[in-house]
Amino acid sequence: MIDNIKYSIKQWIHLNILLVLMMFVIRIIFFIEVTTRINVDASQFLNIILGIKYDLLLAAHLIAWIAPIFLILHYFFPKTTNKIYKTLIFIYATISIFLTEYFCNLMMPLDHVIFAYSVEDLKGAVESSTSFSIVPILYFVISLAVCILISRLWNKVKISNIFSYCILITSFVVAIAFNHSDIIRKERYCDNHTDFILATNQPSYSFIKISDHLKNNDTKNESEIDIIYEICENYQKSNNQFSYPYKSHPFYRKADYQDVLGSLLNETTNGEKPNFVFVIIESFGQCLTGAETPTISFTPFIDSLKNESLYWKNCLSATERTFGVLPTIFASTPHGKKGFGHRHEQMPQHNSLLKDFKKNDYDVSYYYGCYRDNDRYDNFLKANDIENIFIPKQGSVDKEASKLMQENNRWGIDDKELFNIIINDKKSNNCDKPFVDIVMTLSTHEPFIILEGQEKYEEQAKQILEKTNNVSAKEKNNITKNLNVFACYRYMDECVKNLIDSYKEIGKYDNTIFIITGDHRIRMMTTGNVLRSFNVPLLIHSPLLKENRQMDAVVSHYDITPTINAYLSNNFDYQVDQYCHWLGTSLDTVKEFRSNIKQAFMLNNRDVIDYLHDEYFLCRNRLYKIDSNLRLTYIEDPELYQELKKELDDYNMISDFAIKSNSLNKEEFKYKKNKTSRK
């Protein structure tokens, strides 16, 4: 019996060493793939290889905690048990290889994002993130072949009993001393999130994130309502610059924001309300190239506008992806648990800048060239009384263009075609009302293919690179590897210029205010700085401007609605409600750097785990201080960390409560005010 147990232990360790060998091989293949297929620098080699610590930690836990089960089964059914566990090892290897392909396509590990989108949506996202290539298939086949070869070679290797006992004892010690799940959750042993997702064990990360989501996906029951009201009251007290009438409506407050634009804009030529054109640019982060301090730009026209506009370089979006940009900019709403207006949630009653535009006799139109409705933009727009919505259907697009889009896994039509539709629409519309056009671009979205002129714009991007002398080797390498990406930004920039020029040509420019921003940063160009993922430029450009100004103050998409409502209600015959549920306030127009905002950020998987409070940024269980360029400096301050963590936890609870209980507005408290004189 003793001999059988010794033999079983030796077999158990022998099999798990095979598992570790496969982990190491998959890690090497992972490094080769991410450095050849996506924008990851070869300098990450050491970080990825040293990530074997996460593999060894997983292996130690498996060896320690599954050993009793294996030893019992192996004692009675040795051959069958060996075959079953070896099969499980190959299943693990196959899953790891699939997760590597997922990472290379979407530049992030698989997590509970699978619950935020339908299977069809996820399939479309993966397809559009890369064009077809035989390379991923080759990597997959080679990876499996190498794993099979290692298994056969390892079968010939013998290990001693003493060695087996040492490994087993060490595994028990490691498993007891280190909490594997906690280490993954808190992203320990890496300096930042980007380094961590490259180094971590991919199956562990995916399993823990998905299982945590399933465990924590519980709603608050009625017995907890008193606790929620107490948290609502504490939230309102901590934001005592606002007046909140009800603790049952946590965000509902008096609309006492200031008009910061009135003194910066001249009167309109006809005395009527100005027009507005919102240009929301896909993946338009403040930094495009992946360098922490970029030295090159591929949007010369928009750069020139910065010198002719009100320009905020430290503007922040509220969500990591496009799904949150409309509710954030036009309704300044909280996230909820899955994002405001998510397909699986009933949209709560809310006010918005769009509704205010409509009730003040604006003609509001929305234009977007994407024919996929992953984020249900039209639901939000229709809930806000917008009737003129242009979102092309696949069948309505020109047959040849539709064929090209499908072959290249395109999301929709190019910006040039969309902008032509907009201008033709404006020419045919003889309405005398002031207008609001909301334009969302698409050409700077994966797969970064321009249907007409790809080579032309790639050549332009190459010329920009060649004419810039101070580009670092790393930044130059990033650009060269992704020339098609920067060609799309060059193309988009030209399209935006032509769009603004077209408003001039059709006589719709003089009384128009252009607001240009990005929805989020480009995903594939990472710097390791999570806050930069939300850093987008914000420009207010208009012939009505009295002066041009650059502001270094930190502002947010949340601030756009209150800023415009304050400007219009204080300078025109424009009615607004006395109470609002805005999370933002008026844009900070101070030129010098300062940060006076409290804001939580929602990731693509719908986690809300990052939080900015003034100049302190809570990010993935770490605390940082920000500077005027939004660079992060890690700080040790346990007391401040706990304070910000509680603020974030409280926000998440009342955000979820306000959405699910339909507690954004309190109808009986709403009444209107009028201001007709210009200050």
PyMOL commands that set and color helices and strands:
alter all, ss='L'
color gray80, all
select helices_A, chain A and resi 2-37+42-50+52-76+78-106+112-115+119-128+134-155+161-177+180-185+193-199+202-216+222-238+262-264+300-306+322-331+353-359+377-383+394-396+399-407+415-428+454-467+473-481+483-505+530-534+557-571+638-660+667-669
alter helices_A, ss='H'
color red, helices_A
select strands_A, chain A and resi 253-254+275-281+310-316+363-368+388-390+435-440+512-518+535-541+549-551+555-556+576-577+579-580+598-601+610-613+616-619+622-626+632-634+672-673
alter strands_A, ss='S'
color yellow, strands_A
deselect
rebuild
show_as cartoon
